[in-house]
Amino acid sequence: MIRIKDLDFEVSIRHNEIEDSISNIAERMNQDYEDKCPLLLAILNGSFIFAADLVRHLTFEHEIQFAKFSSYQGTESTGNVKELIGLNVDITDRDVIIVEDIIDTGKTMSTLLANLKDRGARSIEIATLLMKPEKLTVDLDVKYCAIEIPNDFIVGYGLDYDGLGRQYPDIYTVISHKED
């Protein structure tokens, strides 16, 4: 168990399971992009660890860029997507793979997909470490999902609670809130 600020968390996904899941989606991506050179667009801040581990498994040529979009404040999505650090390369007629840490409502991803289509991407796929299918409020085609999880608040492996907890190699699920 760990404590971050006012919340207690327990391990829910061990690092070895995360690594196995990443290896599995990387194998599929290696087949799909064998003779291509897509742009991987890693979404900051949460995806940086996932993106680093994913690219170590990729055998095809690729470029990687980083962008930052956010709709979270604390443990909840605000519903408003903000572009904090934008994409600064031309993606016209490029294959793009969005590398995301977690998809819950899908609103941020839906906004990002529309943005990339407007910029002329040839194809756009999503590679996410985690997805909460029961929380999705938009229709998304997620081709590369490492792990589906329930609608719980989690930290670790790049995911945070108010900026803290990203450093843990395992993923932890919230188990209690501090009583006021």
Secondary structure, 3 states (H helix, E strand, C coil): CEEECCEEEEEEECHHHHHHHHHHHHHHHHHHCCCCCCEEEEEECCCHHHHHHHHHHCCCCCEEEEEEEEEEECCEEEEEEEEEECCCCCCCCCEEEEEEEEECCCHHHHHHHHHHHHCCCCEEEEEEEEECHHHCCCCCCCCEEEEECCCCCEEECCECECCECCCCCCEEEEEEECCC
